[in-house]
Amino acid sequence: MLEAIQTPELAAEITLQPLRRFDLDAAIIFADILNPLIGMGMQLDFIEKEGPKIFNPITKPDDVSRLIVADPQETVGYTLKAIQQVKAELLPRGVPVLGFSGAPFTLSTYMLEGKTAHSINHVKRFIGEHPESWQLLQQKLKQFTITYLLAQAAAGVSAVQIFDSWAGSVSPFFYATYILPTLIELVTEFKAQCDTPIIYFSTGTAGMIPLLKTIPVDGFSIDWRMPLSAASAAFGSDVVLQGNLDPEILGGNRALLKDEVRKILDDAAEIPHHIFNLGHGILPHTPIENVETVIEMVRRG
């Protein structure tokens, strides 16, 4: 995994393969939200059948103090080169390439838990015991994320997405207190330097829309737990919504998949700005034929 991400030619090829196979409207660069953490001092690898693992997780304030906020050109320059290569191939076809980064909170969960966990007990304990170090961690991650996204914009992406996969694992009070302020600062500071559109991706946050609306992004990715029409009513008709097919449905029975896609298309018919997409990442067992079915249905409308 790391070899593929860190080799621009491989990352570009992996990015382009779906565009050669399917009638898609955009490409998203092949990378991961976690590999930039290596440049900050985290020891990371992707373990087969286990997923990402950090071998030196944060356990004390000194671990936060030692983190480096380096120039993305030096630490993730391979992704920036891959973006440039993909952009060069797709530009004549008028197909945009998208960039992304992890949100500070979601990156923090991996840095403190050390892996993909079923709970974030270490995160909540660290915040309670070391609130100042938590704030320092958020500020360091915010600063790196801004510079990383700016570098991606300079490399040629047409939009960027901020992935906050763990945002739905906390209460609205927790989100408003320990997550939201950093996000607002991040997006505001990025937009002051760049006009590249930003999409905010989160899962399990249907009950937090009043809070999400305060993040000055250009669009929101909605998971499958809320109808798009209800999300549009809550966010407002001027907001771009992305989503919201359940990845498990995409990977399952074809008849059920068709019914689900039709419901989403019907639900989104009155939404002015909608990008059809999954509500989370595609699953490894997903049949290629199912992807083809969805694309055909969306193209027909």
Secondary structure, 3 states (H helix, E strand, C coil): CHHHHHCHHHHHHHHHHHHHHCCCCCEECCCCCCHHHHHHCCCEEEECCCEEEECCCCCCHHHHHCCCCCCHHHHCHHHHHHHHHHHHHHHHHCCCEEEEEECHHHHHHHHHHCECCCCCHHHHHHHHHCHHHHHHHHHHHHHHHHHHHHHHHHHCCCEEEEEECCHHHCCHHHHHHHHHHHHHHHHHHHHHHCCCCEEEEECCCHHHHHHHCCCCCCEEECCCCCCHHHHHHHHCCCCEEEEEECHHHHCCCHHHHHHHHHHHHHHCCCCCCEEEEECCCCCCCCCHHHHHHHHHHHHHC
